[in-house]
Amino acid sequence: MSNLNIVSLKPKKDEFSFFFGKSEPLLRVTPGTIIEMYTEDCFGGAVTGQETLPSQVCIFPFLNPVSGPIYVEGAMPGDTLAVHFIEIEPARDWAVSSTFPHFGALTTTHQTAMLHDALEERVWRYDVDKKNRTVTYNATKGNYSVSMPLDPMHGTVGVAPGGFEARATITPDAHGGNMDTPELRAGTTAYFGVNHDGALLAIGDGHCRQGEGESIGTAVESAMNTVIVVDVIKNQGTAWPRIENDLAIMSTGSTRPLEDAYRISQHDLVTWVAQDSKMDTLDALQLISQIGTAPVGNVVDPNYTFVSMVEKKYLPNKTVYGGMHDKLRSISRDYLKNK
């Protein structure tokens, strides 16, 4: 791999960040650099089983740590940062999930205030089998157990927000953040509009798998060994985070209420397709209305996330951002072949 530029990032315990746009860079890289990085789980490794309840071992706001920021040379406001996920692999043979007081889609929260008590706090510990590519669910009451496919992804990926803001890592918005979409898995390229010199990329919140919506408020949370490659698309802005894989392009929207998150993601996808394929906007809307899909990212965070998706095979222009995804996929294949 002598022709590949590879660097490592493994933050010390006191180097993880809990904000986008506030911390000083831990690493500076040039476009085309491959970064082998370690990320902690959303609990910072403090929750290990039923005896370590999050409310007892975690301190707010020190939740959802991210690795970074990473300063990408040449990334300037008005550009787009491309982040391709080469590998996402669990760093441990166990993972956890939990109910969390006043957090989740089916409990009382500070934004959905109810007089009844929050759901009981409880932790589920999962066995992670990387060889057989499974995670095993074990009921906490009773002896039911079932294995599920390992499908690693990152819940939190983003850059520094615009307007000189610092945003907590728990909140998704136009800068990315805690979008919690299972589409952010290995083999995908994510695109973020650059708001700050160097973009200030940060990544965390690894999930061994997650159902759409993340309704309990946590996925199968795990530390990850992740490999990415970054690049910069000059003089082309991106209003909302976008995702591309070999088959489809996707737009995200994060806000409340949930229907407005859906509208943002649909609007971005329709206008993206119309501009890239030089289609009439209503023609693009008609096409996407009939063949598009819209998986839910999360319905638990301070902002909710929707993802709108269309397969590239149906589009007049099947290449976006000048073929950046294919370029980074080629670098990924070289890395994996020579690993």
N, C-alpha and C positions, 0 to 999 in steps of 0.2 A: 504493500500500500504506500510505496514511497512517493507516488504522485498525488496522494491525497493529503490534505492539510487537516490533521486530527488533533484536537485538544480535549482536555478533561475538565469537568467541573463537579466537585463534590464539596458542597458547603459544609463548614463546621457548624456545630449546633447553634452558635450565636450569629451565624451569617445568613440564615434563612430570612426571607422577607415576608411581610404580611400586608404589603401594599404594592400597588402598581404606581410608578411615577414618583416615588419618594426616596428609595434607597440608592446608594452609590453602586456603580457597576462592580460585579465580582470578576468580570471577564470582558476582554475586548477581542473581537474577532473580525476578520475580513470576509466579504461575501464568498461563498463557496466552502467555508470552513465546516468540517464535521465536528460536532460536540458530543462527547460521551459524558453523560451527566447522571447524577443521582438525585432523586427527589424523594422527599418524605411523604407519608400519608397525611390526611387532613388533620389527624390528631397529633402529629409530630412524633409518632411512635409510642405515645403514652398509654393508649388504650390497647390492651393485649388480650382481654377476655372478660368474662362476666364479673370478675372481682374489681375491675378498673373502669368504673362508670365515667363517662366523659365529664359530667358535672363535677366530679371529685378530683380528676387528674388533669383537666385542661383549664386554662385561664383565658377568658375572653379579654381582648380580641386576638390572642395568640393562637389562632386556629387557621387551618388551611395554608401552611407555609409553602412558599414557592422558592425554587432555585433560580438565582439571578439577582439583579438584572444582568443581561448580557448586552453589551454595547456593540452594535454592528457598524463597522466603519463605512462611511458613505451614505448611510441611511439618513435622510433629511425629511422634514415635514413636507408633505405633498408626494412622497414616494410610497411604495408598498413593500412591506417585508414579507418574504416567502419563507415559511418554515415547513420543511418536509420531515416527517417522522419515519426514520429508518427502522428502528426497533423500539419496542416498549415491553420490558420484561419484568415481572415481579422480582423484587430483591429479597423476599423472604418466602418461607414455605407456609406462611399463614397470612390471613387478612381478617379484617373485622368490619362489622356494620353495626349500627345501633339506632334505637330511637334516642332522640335528644330533646330535653325539655324545651317546649315552645319553639320547635323547629320541625318542619315537615308539612306535607300537603293535607294531612288528615288529623291535625291537632290544633289546639288554640295557639296562636302566635301573637307577637306584639302588633302585627299588622292586621291580623284577623282575630280581634279580641273576643273572647268568650268567657263566661263566668265559671264554666266547668274546668276541672283540672286538666293539665296536659296529659298526654299519653305516658304510661309508665316508662321509665328509663330502663333500657335493657341492651345488652351487648350480645351479638352473635359472632362466633369465631369460625372462620372458614379455613379448611385445609386446601393448600395450593399445591397442585401436582403439575410442575412444569413439563415433566417428561411426557405425561399422558394428556397434557393440555386441558386440565379440568380444575374446577373449584368445587368443593363439597359443602353443601348447606347442611347444618345440623339444627334441628328444632331445639329450643331451650326447655320446652315442656313436652315430654314424650320422647320417643326414640326415632322419630322420622328423620331420614337422611337421604339426600339425593345429590348426584354429581351433575354439574352443568359445564358447558364449554367455557374454557378460559378465553376471554376476549379483551385483552388489556387496552386501555385508553387513558387519556388525560382529561380530567374534568376542568382544569384551570390552565389556560394559556392566554397570554396577552402581552400588550406593550403599554408604555406610558400613555395615560389618557391625554386628551387635548385640554387647552385652557389652563395649563399649569396645575391641574388637579392631581391629588393623590387619592386613589381609590382602594378600599380594602379588598383583599383577594377574594372575599366571599361574594362580591357583587359583580355580575356580568353587565356589560354595556357595549358601547361602540368600540371600545379598546380591546374587547375580548373578555378576559377574566373567567369567572366561574360559570361557564356556559353549560357544563355537564352534559354534553352531547356524546353518545357512544360513537359518533362518526369520527371523532378525533383519535383514530387508531393508527397503527403502523401502516405505511403505504399511502397515507394521505398527505396533501400539502395544504397548509392553512395560510391565508393571506390577511394581513393586518395593515390598515392605514397608519403611516408613521406620523406621530404628533410631536416628537421630541428628537433632537439630534441623537443618532445611534439607536433609535427605536426603543431600547431598554426592554428587551424580551425577558419574560420570566415564565416558568413552567412548574406545575405541581399537581397535587390532588390526583394521584394515580388510582385507577380502578381496575381490578381484575375482570370485572364485568359490571354492567349497569343496565337495568331496565329503563325504557323511555319514561321520562318524567321524574325518576328518582324519588318516588312518592314518599318514602319513609324519611327522606332527608339525607341519607348516606347510601353509597354504593358498597361494593365489596372493596373496601379501602386498603391500599397497599403502598408501601415504598416501591419505587421503580428504578431500574437501570434503563435509561432511555438514551437513544442515539438520534440526533437530528442533524440536518444540514440546512444552512440558512443562505439566503440570497436577497438581493435588493432589486426591485423593479423601479427604475428611475422615472420621475415625472408622471407617474400614474397613481392617483389616489384611490383609496378604497374606503368607502364610508362605513361599512359594517363588515365584520369578519366573514370571510368566505372560505370554503373548503372545496378541494378537488381531489377525487381519486381517479383510478383508471377508467371508471365507467360513468361518473356523474360529476356535476358541479352543484354547489350548495351555497345558499345565503343564510345568514343567521339574523335574528332580531331578538333583542333582550330589553324588556320593559315590563311594566304592569299597566293595565290588566293583560291577561294572557292573549286576548284577541288582538291587542295592538302589537304584541310581539310577533304574532302570526302575520299581521299586515306589513310590518317592517320587513320581515324575511321575504314575503311574497313580492312586495314592491321592489326590493333590491334585486331579486332574481329576475323578475320581468324586465326591469330596465337594463340589467346586465346583459341578458340575452338579446334584447332589442338593439342595444348599442353595438355589441360584439358581432352580431350576425346581420347588422344593418336591416333589421326588420321594423315594420310599423309596430308601435307599442301595443296597440290593441290586438294585432295579429299574434304578437308574442304572448300576451295575456291569454288569448284563446288557446294557444298551443299548450301552455303550461297548466292551464285549468283542466285540461283533459289528460295529461300524461305526468304531471308533477306529483310528488309526494311531500308530506310535511310532518316528519317525525318530531315529537316533543323532546326538547333538551331537558330542562328542569322546570318544575312547578313548586319549588321550595325556597329558592334563594330570594334575596331582597328584590331582584328583578327576575322575571321568568324568561325562558329562552325557547324559541321555536326555530326549526331548521326547515327551509324549503329547498327541494331537490328536484333536479331533472336529469335524466340520462343523456349523455352527450350524443348518442347515436341518433337522437331525434332532431338535433339542431343543425342548421345550415353551416355554422362555424363550430367545429368540434374541438378547436384549440383556443384557449384563453390565456391571457397574460403572456403572449408570445411563445407559448409552449414551455413555460417555466416548470410545470409539473413533470413533463417528460424529461427535461434536463436534469432535475433533481432525482428523479427515479433512476436515471442512468448512473449518477454518482452513488446512489444507494446500492445498486446492483454491484458496482465495483467494490464497494466497501464490504458487502456481505460475501462476495465471492472470495475475497482475499483475507477474510477475518480469521 
